[in-house]
């Protein structure tokens, strides 16, 4: 990889949070200095904040409402990547909502809507992929969500139920091994209970589940939880919806804590105006703000945890 690509990776990592698992050491309380009353005011030096001259960068702001949802942090991150990597990413996110994107360890991590797999019914409708910065190779970043069969056969046994009068929906899908033993069991729930989908192994241990919690205001929370073979949480993806927008998003991955993030969003009608990123231990990382004109995004500003402006992007 040449020096220019290394510089671009460094910029992307700096803008987006190059290590959300790192914890800062608590700062010691600084006591106010006590000056001798005889010291003249001219001897007391005034400390002024250094304001950096930020050079705006023109880039694709994915500004039209015809584009699918993409975080402001993802727009800023993509802008710092080489053109060949941008092309690969744009192909991967075409016609899909993007929930999270960042650069870690020489690869771009993307959590996006899953649109290429034909599911018999809703399971976990997202995927986590990575794009290598060195060769552009696209790979599944995690083993979750698991791809399940939609076939019906002697080893793929389905049960259905009727809801809302005449709607036929799956209720149980049992996948069998060749010897007839149970490999996995999927169950869907359509009542008032929070759990809407559950996947278990042959021993009855939970592999993953999806929960939906609704409020009286019409807003809701959608949680996707995945477990390892010891029953510990391996992956947790959570969406909190307000007025049909993702107001809060959380990504927790036990195997790579540096990629964990919480994103809090603010909107003006359909336009996202502010996006705040926190680490897994809820330390502020970056704030992104955006400006619109006639429904199209014209500007994105990036601020660090000390509220210093560190980058500015304008529409091409």
Secondary structure, DSSP 8 states (H G I E B T S, - for coil): --HHHHHHHHHHHHHH-S-TT---------------TTS-GGGS------------EEE----STTS----HHHHHHHHTS-HHHHHHHHHHHTTS-EEEEEEETTEEEEEEE--SS--SS-S--EEEEEEETTT--EEESSS-S-------SSSEEEEEEEETTTEEEEEEEEEE-TTS-EEEEEEE--SSSSEEEEEEETTS-EEEEEEEEE-TTS-EEEEEEEE-TTS-EEEEEEEEEETTEEEEEEEEETT-GGG-EEEEEEEETTEEEEEEEE-TT--EEEEEEEEEETTEEEEEEEE-TTS-EEEEEEE-
